[in-house]
Amino acid sequence: MVAFEVKDMTCGHCVSMITKAVKFLDGDAQVAIDLASKRVQIESRAADEAELKTAIEEAGYTPTPVAAVAAEPPQKAAGSCCGCSR
């Protein structure tokens, strides 16, 4: 799994263009994009991180590699077992 932050991804068209760029490189790649957090996660067997980054750049965007979201531990609010603010 490769993850990028793409700060200049601002709309659905951007999401579509990035998805198409990745799929052109690897038609079997799994692409998950969260526009709100500007995160792109890609599972590819045919392309490595550098190739995927280049494909996104060639589509006109500026990807920055980040650690996979799944590797981040969930955060709880202090003083509550469930994370609520009571």
LINPEZI-V696585 format. One record per pair of residues at least 4 apart in sequence whose C-alpha atoms are under 6 Angstrom apart, sorted by the first residue. I is the first residue (numbers start at 1). J is the second residue. Records with the same first field share a line. If there is no record, write none. Layout:
I: J, J
//
This chain:
1: 42, 43
2: 41, 42
3: 40, 41, 65, 66, 68
4: 39, 40, 63, 64, 65, 66
5: 38, 39, 63, 64
6: 38, 62, 63
7: 38
9: 14
18: 56
20: 24
21: 55
23: 27
26: 46
29: 43, 44
30: 42, 43
31: 41, 42
32: 40, 41
33: 39, 40
34: 38, 39
47: 51
56: 61
57: 61, 62
76: 83
77: 83
//
